[in-house]
Amino acid sequence: MKIVIIGGTGLIGSNVAKRLRADGHDVFAASPSTGVDTITGAGLDDALKGADVVVDVANGPNFEDNAIMEFFRTSTGNVMAAEKKAGVGHHVALSIVGADLITDSGYMRAKVAQEELVKAAGVPYTIVRATQFFEFTSAIAHGGTRGEAIHLPPAMMQPIAAADVSAAVAAAAEADPVNGTYDIAGPEKITQDDLVRRLLAAEGDDRQVITDPEATYFGAAVANTSLLAPAGEAHLGKTDFATWFAGRDAA
C-alpha cells in the first residue's frame, strides 16, 4: 500500500514510517521539510496522489490555546479535503485518552476538535487514542516546577512508551478502518507525582516532588481517572517504566 504519514519526520511519525517500510509498504513522510505544508495546503494534493492510507500524527508548533486550536482545525480540514479528492480509503489519526474529559486544557479541546473533523469528513477512519508517553515525563516535571520544588497532583496515569504507540498506529494503518476510536495505554498505573519521582530517582536528580491536590496538569485540573484508559477496553503496550528507561538512550 501507499501510506502517507502527516508529521512523518517527528518522534512517532518516523518510527511509524520505519515499521511500515519494514513491512513492505510505499511510505511517504509528509512534513514541511519534505515539501508538504498542511496549513497552506502546499504540496498536499501531490503527496496524496495514489495514497491508500493517510496517517496523521502531526503536532502544532505553538501550544497556546488559540494557536493550537487553529493548527488542528486548519491542518485537519485541509488533509481531510485532500483525502476526499484523492480517494483515500483510510485515515488514521493519533489522539489522546481523556481529551474529552479535560476541558480546561486548550490543547485537549483542540484534539477533540480534530477528532470531530475526522469523523465528519466522510473518509473511513480509525482514531487511536494514547495515554501520556514516558518520553514526556520530563515535560510534566518542568510544567509542575515551582521554584526549587515540583508540585504535581496525585492523579492516576497509565503512561506508554512512544515505541508502543508507534507500533499501534502502524498496525491500525495496515488494518481496515474501524470508523471509531480505540484506546492504547501502558501496562502500569501510577500517580503523576510518583511517575516524576521515579524518573528523577533514576536520573539521580534530587529535586523534591510535592504531592499537591490543587496542582494542575499543564494548567488544567484533572480528576483521578481523567488520564486513564477505560478499564478492560484499552490495548496495553508491553513496555514498563524500567524497560523504557533502560533502553531510552539506545532508541
C-alpha positions as CSV (number, residue, x, y, z in Angstrom):
1,M,0.0,0.0,0.0
2,K,1.0,3.6,-0.4
3,I,0.8,5.2,3.0
4,V,1.4,8.9,3.6
5,I,2.3,10.0,7.1
6,I,1.5,13.6,8.1
7,G,4.1,14.6,10.6
8,G,6.2,11.7,9.3
9,T,9.5,13.1,10.5
10,G,8.7,13.5,14.2
11,L,9.0,11.2,17.2
12,I,6.0,9.0,16.4
13,G,5.9,9.6,12.6
14,S,9.5,8.5,11.9
15,N,9.0,5.3,13.9
16,V,5.7,4.5,12.2
17,A,7.4,5.1,8.8
18,K,10.2,2.7,9.7
19,R,7.8,0.0,10.8
20,L,5.6,0.3,7.7
21,R,8.6,0.3,5.3
22,A,9.9,-2.8,7.0
23,D,6.5,-4.4,6.2
24,G,7.0,-3.6,2.5
25,H,4.7,-0.5,2.2
26,D,5.4,2.5,0.0
27,V,5.7,5.2,2.7
28,F,6.0,9.0,2.2
29,A,6.8,11.1,5.3
30,A,4.9,14.4,4.7
31,S,6.1,17.4,6.6
32,P,7.3,21.0,5.7
33,S,10.8,19.6,5.4
34,T,9.7,17.2,2.7
35,G,7.6,19.9,0.8
36,V,4.2,19.4,2.4
37,D,2.5,22.2,4.4
38,T,-0.9,21.2,5.7
39,I,-1.6,24.7,6.9
40,T,-1.2,26.3,3.5
41,G,-2.0,23.1,1.6
42,A,1.2,23.4,-0.4
43,G,2.3,20.0,-1.8
44,L,-0.6,18.2,-0.1
45,D,-2.5,17.1,-3.3
46,D,0.6,15.8,-4.9
47,A,1.6,13.9,-1.8
48,L,-1.8,12.1,-1.6
49,K,-2.0,11.0,-5.2
50,G,-2.5,7.3,-5.2
51,A,-2.4,7.0,-1.4
52,D,-4.4,4.1,0.1
53,V,-3.9,5.3,3.7
54,V,-3.1,8.6,5.4
55,V,-1.7,8.6,9.0
56,D,-1.9,11.9,10.8
57,V,0.5,12.2,13.8
58,A,1.3,15.9,13.2
59,N,1.6,18.4,16.1
60,G,1.4,22.2,16.2
61,P,4.5,24.4,16.8
62,N,2.7,26.6,19.3
63,F,0.6,25.1,22.2
64,E,-1.1,28.4,23.1
65,D,-4.8,27.7,23.3
66,N,-5.9,29.7,20.2
67,A,-2.9,28.8,18.2
68,I,-3.2,25.0,18.7
69,M,-6.9,25.1,18.0
70,E,-6.3,26.9,14.8
71,F,-3.5,24.5,13.8
72,F,-5.6,21.3,14.3
73,R,-8.7,22.8,12.6
74,T,-6.8,24.1,9.6
75,S,-4.4,21.2,9.2
76,T,-7.0,18.5,9.7
77,G,-9.6,20.3,7.5
78,N,-7.0,20.6,4.6
79,V,-5.9,17.0,5.0
80,M,-9.4,15.6,5.0
81,A,-10.4,17.6,2.0
82,A,-7.4,16.5,0.1
83,E,-8.1,12.9,1.0
84,K,-11.6,13.0,-0.3
85,K,-10.3,14.5,-3.6
86,A,-7.6,11.8,-3.9
87,G,-10.0,8.9,-3.0
88,V,-8.0,7.8,0.1
89,G,-9.6,4.8,1.7
90,H,-8.5,5.1,5.3
91,H,-7.5,7.9,7.6
92,V,-5.7,7.1,10.9
93,A,-5.4,9.8,13.5
94,L,-3.5,9.8,16.8
95,S,-5.3,11.5,19.7
96,I,-5.2,11.4,23.5
97,V,-7.0,9.3,26.1
98,G,-9.2,11.6,28.2
99,A,-9.1,14.5,25.7
100,D,-12.8,15.0,26.1
101,L,-12.6,14.9,29.9
102,I,-10.0,17.6,30.4
103,T,-12.0,20.6,29.2
104,D,-9.7,23.2,31.0
105,S,-6.9,22.4,28.6
106,G,-6.8,24.2,25.3
107,Y,-4.7,21.5,23.8
108,M,-7.2,18.8,24.7
109,R,-10.0,20.9,23.3
110,A,-8.1,21.2,20.1
111,K,-7.6,17.4,19.9
112,V,-11.3,16.9,20.4
113,A,-12.0,19.3,17.6
114,Q,-9.6,17.4,15.4
115,E,-11.4,14.1,16.2
116,E,-14.7,15.7,15.2
117,L,-13.4,16.9,11.9
118,V,-12.1,13.4,11.1
119,K,-15.5,11.8,12.0
120,A,-17.4,14.3,9.9
121,A,-15.2,14.2,6.8
122,G,-16.7,11.2,5.1
123,V,-13.4,9.3,4.8
124,P,-13.2,5.9,6.5
125,Y,-11.2,6.4,9.7
126,T,-9.6,5.0,12.8
127,I,-8.7,7.2,15.8
128,V,-6.1,5.8,18.1
129,R,-6.2,7.5,21.5
130,A,-3.0,7.0,23.6
131,T,-2.2,7.8,27.2
132,Q,0.8,10.1,28.0
133,F,4.2,9.0,26.7
134,F,7.0,8.1,29.1
135,E,9.1,10.5,26.9
136,F,7.0,13.4,28.1
137,T,7.7,12.8,31.8
138,S,10.4,15.5,31.9
139,A,8.0,18.0,30.4
140,I,5.5,17.1,33.1
141,A,8.1,17.8,35.8
142,H,9.0,21.1,34.1
143,G,5.4,22.1,34.0
144,G,5.0,21.5,37.7
145,T,8.1,23.3,38.8
146,R,7.6,26.0,41.4
147,G,11.0,27.4,42.5
148,E,13.1,24.6,43.7
149,A,10.3,22.0,44.0
150,I,7.9,20.3,41.7
151,H,4.2,20.4,42.5
152,L,2.1,17.7,40.9
153,P,-1.3,16.2,41.6
154,P,-1.8,12.6,42.7
155,A,-3.9,11.9,39.6
156,M,-3.6,8.4,38.2
157,M,-1.8,7.8,34.9
158,Q,-1.1,4.9,32.6
159,P,2.0,6.0,30.7
160,I,3.1,4.3,27.5
161,A,6.3,4.1,25.5
162,A,6.4,6.0,22.2
163,A,7.6,2.8,20.6
164,D,4.4,1.0,21.6
165,V,2.3,3.9,20.4
166,S,4.1,3.8,17.0
167,A,3.5,0.0,16.8
168,A,-0.2,0.5,17.5
169,V,-0.5,3.3,14.9
170,A,1.3,1.2,12.3
171,A,-0.9,-1.7,13.0
172,A,-4.0,0.5,12.6
173,A,-2.7,1.7,9.2
174,E,-2.4,-1.8,8.0
175,A,-5.8,-2.9,9.2
176,D,-9.3,-2.0,7.9
177,P,-10.8,1.3,9.2
178,V,-13.0,0.8,12.3
179,N,-14.9,4.1,11.9
180,G,-14.4,4.7,15.6
181,T,-12.0,5.1,18.4
182,Y,-9.9,2.8,20.4
183,D,-7.5,3.4,23.3
184,I,-3.9,2.3,23.9
185,A,-2.2,2.6,27.3
186,G,0.9,1.4,29.2
187,P,0.9,-1.7,31.3
188,E,1.3,0.0,34.7
189,K,-0.9,2.6,36.6
190,I,1.0,5.2,38.6
191,T,0.2,8.6,40.1
192,Q,1.5,11.6,38.2
193,D,3.7,12.7,41.2
194,D,5.1,9.2,41.7
195,L,5.9,8.9,38.0
196,V,8.1,12.0,38.1
197,R,9.7,10.9,41.4
198,R,10.6,7.6,39.7
199,L,12.2,9.4,36.7
200,L,14.1,11.8,39.0
201,A,15.4,8.9,41.1
202,A,16.5,7.0,38.0
203,E,18.4,10.1,36.7
204,G,19.9,10.9,40.1
205,D,18.0,14.2,40.3
206,D,17.4,15.2,44.0
207,R,14.7,17.8,43.4
208,Q,11.7,17.4,45.7
209,V,8.3,16.4,44.3
210,I,5.4,17.7,46.4
211,T,2.1,15.9,46.2
212,D,-0.4,18.8,45.7
213,P,-4.0,18.0,45.0
214,E,-4.5,21.6,43.8
215,A,-1.7,21.4,41.2
216,T,-2.7,21.3,37.6
217,Y,-1.7,19.3,34.5
218,F,-0.2,21.9,32.2
219,G,-2.7,24.4,33.6
220,A,-5.7,22.1,33.6
221,A,-7.5,20.5,36.5
222,V,-7.5,16.7,36.2
223,A,-9.7,14.2,38.0
224,N,-8.2,11.0,39.4
225,T,-9.3,8.9,36.4
226,S,-9.1,11.5,33.6
227,L,-5.8,10.3,32.2
228,L,-6.6,6.6,32.5
229,A,-7.8,4.4,29.6
230,P,-11.3,2.8,30.2
231,A,-10.9,-0.4,32.3
232,G,-10.9,-3.5,30.3
233,E,-11.1,-1.7,26.9
234,A,-7.6,-0.4,26.2
235,H,-5.0,-2.2,24.2
236,L,-2.0,-2.4,26.5
237,G,1.6,-1.8,25.5
238,K,4.3,-4.1,26.8
239,T,6.9,-1.6,27.8
240,D,7.0,-0.7,31.5
241,F,9.0,2.2,33.0
242,A,12.1,0.2,33.9
243,T,12.4,-1.2,30.4
244,W,11.7,2.1,28.8
245,F,14.3,3.9,30.9
246,A,16.9,1.2,30.4
247,G,16.6,1.5,26.6
248,R,15.8,5.1,26.0
249,D,19.3,6.2,25.2
250,A,19.6,3.4,22.7
251,A,16.3,4.2,20.9
